[in-house]
Every structure is written in C-alpha cells, then in structure tokens.
C-alpha cells in the first residue's frame, strides 16, 4: 500500500474528476484532516446529513463518493459530536457496499465493510462490528487492507476486554507490517499493541507498551497525523496514571487536550478530560475531578457514542461519592446505567454493573478502574468493585435496576 502525501491534495478547486476528488479526500482523512477532506470533495457534498450529489456519475464514481462521504461523516460526527451522524454514515456506506458488490470489486467492498464496522463500534454495537469485520477479512487481499481490518478487529476485542484475542490478532497482523508503507496505518498498529500491553499490566508489559507508543509516535509524525499523535499522548497519560506518576500523566494529557482543542475535536478532547478526571480522583482532588468529568459529560451528551458517555458519567459519580455527595452520585450512576442499558438492549451487548461506591478508607487511593478491569477496586471499602458481566434481555431490565439500587444502598449511597 503506497503512502500518499496529503499535502499534494490540499487544493482541489477546479478539479472536476470525482475520482480525483475522492482520492484527495481519502488521503487527507488518512492524515486526520477531516475538514480539509470534506472541502476536497467540493460540490459533491454539502455536509453531514446531506446526501452527496452523485446523479449522472459513472457507477464506480458513485460508489466511491458514497463510501468517502459515509466514512467522513462518521469521523466528523465523532469529532464534533454530531447527533445522528453515525446512522447517516452507515446508510451511505451500506449503499456503497452494494454498489461495489455489483461492480465485483471485493477489495473496495472490504474497505467499506471495515468503515461500516467503525460506525457500529462508535455506537457501542460490538457484535455488529465483529460481523462486518469478519466479512471484510474474507474479502480483503491487499496487505494494507488486511492490516487495517485486523487492527480494527483488535480494537473491538480490546474494548470487549478480550485482551488475549486482541493480542493474537495483532500478532497475526505482524507479518503484514513489512509490506505496508502507509505511516498512519502502521502507527495505528503500534498504538493498539501499546494499548493491549498496558492493559495486560506488569513491568515488562509496561516497557513493551512504551516502545510501541514510541513507534506509533514516529509513524504519526511522519504522516503528519496530529490527532493520532495526540492520542498517543493520551495513552501515555493513562500509563503513567497506572504507575502512580500523576504529574507526568497530567503533562501528557494536557498536551493531548491542547491538540484536540486546537483541532476542534471536541469528542476526543472530552475523552482526554475523562482521563484527567480519573487522575484527579487518584490524587484526591475530587472537586477538580468532578468539574472536569462534568465537562466531558456535557460534550459527549451531544453525540452518538453512548458507551463513552456512560464511562464519563461513572467517573463523575465516583468524584461525587468521594466528596460525600452520595445522592448526587447515585443519580449520575443511574444515568450511566441507562446508557449501558440503551446499548445492551438494542445490540445484545454484555452489561457490567457500575461500581459499588462507598466511603473511602483514604489509605488505598489509586486510579479509578474501568468496568472491563474485573479487578477489586482499591478506592472503595467494598470489594470486589465490579460485578461480573451479565447478559441482558428486555424483561430483565427491572430486575437489574432493582439489583443496582440494592447495591447502591449497601454502599451507603442512599
């Protein structure tokens, strides 16, 4: 897969060829410049929510424009937290898949299927994402396409706490690295390996994660991908938080936040703020933590990424509980549960109950773990902190709500 220099495509005014416009947009999006990619499409597309103008175009150009507009809608919708953007993106990408199938271009079908999987992943629909990625893997043959599909699949498994499976997928992708020249794709590969090693824990894995993050940074710098370079900074902040090196963590997180704010990427900036809030909790700076978590929640409420919103709500609830505002914490916790319910009931996802919040001993203060850690929470008196995952059916929701209320009561939140 040849690496493309996005600076070659900065200006597309006057370019009439739809194929050239789509290639320019794809190159710019690959470097994280989504706004420039949208502009590169020119009069083919008016923006999120507007169907691209494909009337009169040849079938291949129609399919390419649909895919490019759909993929860009997903990225822009996530960056700007535009409600309904992922659904709009899925419709266009699905239409492009059918068009490429009619053309017999399985490589483009695989590319579109992986982009569709990303939209489902952003919405928290992991099972649907896995289905589309499985189809993409069966259709892809080029090294760049295969590597991208395997890396995205590893992201899904990582988010589902299947760390061994995620690492196995990345190991499977390793031989492809030598055949791929695209720095953005290579950076994503190393960044996800860093994620997995960090989550696995231990001194050796921390060193491995550090090396992988360094490699990712080099590739993203070569690709001029400021967004993903900043994501590496966010990952480094999480790593140092886990080691208790909070000042170093905050330095990395502040650099990441500054970059995302400068890029106008409010969605990812909110995720960084959620990480910062957890560092503040670990430092017993509960007022600061609640303030930052509230800011993250306020931004994430605008978009479609409900699982990210639920995580930010949980962080805010922990901060409130540590401040002794237990009734407020319970209310926020219920909102987080509703977000999990909305996804698990629609998508048959596994649901993990929020943490049992209680008064802290003050002696075992550490970073607030996420629901997928399955570890006792050293922040709280009550252990274990996380209930095991429980599949939900619609008729089970009242029972789970009652159980959640009981747990909150036992943790002296009522």
Buried (B, 14 or more C-beta within 10 A) or exposed (E): BEBBEBEEBBEBEEBEEBBEBBBBBBBBBBBBBBBBBBBBBBEBBEEBEEEBBBEEBEEBBBBBBBBBBBBBBBBBBBBBBBEEBBBBBBBBBBBBBEBBBEBEBBBBBBBBBBBBBBBBBBBBBBEBBBBBBBBBBEBBEBBBBBBBBBBBBBBBBBBBBBBEBBBBBBEBBEEBBEEBEBBBBBBBBBBBBBBBBBBBBEEEBBEBBBBBBEBBBBBBBEBBBBBBBBBBBBBBBBBBBBEEEBEBBBBBBBBBBBBBBEBEBBBBBBBBBBBBBBBBBBBEBBEBBBBBBBBBBEBBBBBBBBBBBBBBBBBBBBBBBBBEBBEBBBBBBBBBBBBBBBBBBEBBBBBBBBBBBBBBEEEEBEBBBBBBBBEBBBBBEBEEBBBEBEEBEEEBBEEBBEBBBEBBEEBBBE
